[in-house]
């Protein structure tokens, strides 16, 4: 990851400003489709444990809600170094391409969102199924948005409000990026997309706590 980002940054320094955006687009593509799924799933491997481990945890923490909160905290701590690295990289590329802070903001929020989605998938009984489904969904979801928006661009169409919201939720970086390239493509502005994105992300973490308390086998 460090090597790829360093090479892209080096090539961007040698390119004119108006051409650097192509490397930035490539960076977004690589992060959303490869680095995010790999890193989040690797963290999920420590969260999706057996019921024997859960019984041991409840004997120490004393409550199912406390275990759920501890799992969220553990996952976010695990993701913190990766998140900080992505913030640094996106900030550097934003400056090179003369863009504002929104790209960095969506970089952070996309990691939070997919981490919450991965936590929801950890409620699946089988650890193997959890890890496989997490890898596939974290790859397919952002890719489907890229394909959708590309098709709309090819036909010169405009995304309606609902489709724009779904695009912002599943792949905020690419959606925001395409909205810069073609301002008339996305029906909602980035502020509305941001509010909905934050609400859905918070809903994922709240839902994880709610369903975790009811999904586990009570002692």
Helices and strands as residue ranges (DSSP letters): H 2-13, H 17-30, I 31-35, H 36-47, H 51-61, H 64-96, H 102-121, H 127-155, H 161-170, H 172-181, H 190-215
